[in-house]
Amino acid sequence: MKDKIHPKYFPNAKVYYRGEVVMEVGATVPELHVEIWSGSHPFFTGQKTFVDTAGRVEKFQRKFQGAYFQQKGKTPAPAKAPASAKAPAPAKAPKEADQEPGKK
């Protein structure tokens, strides 16, 4: 193994969750601060709780509240007439390529 190319290894690095030490692991840093760990994740605990520590849901709701999704400056398209009220399409004239060879 080459000298001075590998980071220092801490075999007893402490993992902090909400200010409490929840476990010790081996890592290249002496302390790890996490937002979610297996003891608080609903998949492992079986509890149905919503974790939003950064306020992302409230930020989204504030951004898109009100009439954000309504089209600005455009009037709604007029209602289409039913298909039975339309006149039939005129018949098309046959193309030369569709005719038999020798006849014009």
C-alpha positions in Angstrom: 0.0 0.0 0.0 1.3 3.4 -0.9 2.0 6.0 1.8 0.1 9.3 2.1 -2.6 8.6 -0.5 -5.3 7.1 1.7 -7.5 9.1 4.0 -7.3 8.6 7.8 -9.7 5.9 9.0 -11.8 6.4 12.2 -13.0 3.0 13.3 -15.3 4.5 16.0 -16.9 7.4 14.1 -20.1 8.6 15.8 -23.3 9.0 13.9 -25.6 11.8 15.2 -29.3 12.1 14.5 -31.0 15.2 16.0 -28.1 15.8 18.3 -28.0 12.3 19.7 -25.4 9.6 19.0 -27.3 6.7 17.5 -24.5 4.4 16.5 -20.8 4.1 15.8 -19.4 3.1 12.4 -16.1 3.0 10.6 -15.6 6.1 8.4 -13.1 8.6 7.1 -14.5 11.4 9.3 -14.8 11.4 13.1 -18.5 12.5 13.1 -21.5 12.0 10.8 -24.7 14.1 11.1 -27.6 12.5 9.4 -31.2 13.6 8.7 -32.6 10.0 8.4 -31.3 6.7 9.6 -32.8 3.2 9.9 -34.2 3.9 13.3 -36.3 6.8 12.0 -37.2 5.6 8.5 -40.8 4.4 8.0 -39.6 1.4 5.9 -37.7 0.0 8.9 -39.9 1.2 11.7 -43.3 0.3 10.1 -44.7 3.7 11.1 -46.3 6.0 8.5 -44.8 9.3 9.4 -43.9 12.2 7.1 -40.4 13.6 7.5 -39.9 17.1 6.2 -37.0 18.7 8.0 -36.3 21.4 5.4 -39.8 22.6 4.8 -39.9 21.6 1.2 -43.6 20.9 1.1 -44.5 24.3 2.5 -42.1 26.0 0.1 -43.8 24.2 -2.8 -47.3 25.1 -1.6 -46.3 28.8 -1.2 -44.8 28.9 -4.7 -47.8 27.4 -6.5 -50.6 28.8 -4.4 -53.5 30.7 -6.0 -54.0 31.0 -9.7 -50.5 29.9 -10.7 -51.6 27.2 -13.2 -54.2 29.3 -14.9 -53.2 30.5 -18.4 -52.4 34.2 -18.4 -53.8 36.4 -21.2 -55.4 33.6 -23.1 -59.2 33.1 -23.4 -60.6 29.6 -23.4 -61.1 28.0 -26.8 -64.7 28.1 -28.1 -66.6 24.9 -27.8 -66.5 22.6 -30.9 -69.6 21.8 -32.9 -70.8 18.2 -32.8 -69.4 16.0 -35.6 -72.9 15.4 -37.1 -73.4 19.2 -37.8 -70.4 19.3 -40.1 -70.9 19.2 -43.9 -69.4 16.2 -45.7 -66.0 16.7 -47.2 -65.9 17.2 -51.0 -64.8 14.3 -53.2 -61.2 14.4 -54.3 -60.2 14.3 -58.0 -58.1 11.2 -58.8 -54.4 11.8 -59.4 -52.6 10.8 -62.6 -50.6 8.2 -60.8 -53.8 6.5 -59.6 -55.1 6.2 -63.2 -54.3 3.2 -65.5 -51.3 3.6 -67.7 -52.1 4.9 -71.2 -55.3 6.6 -70.2 -55.5 10.4 -69.7 
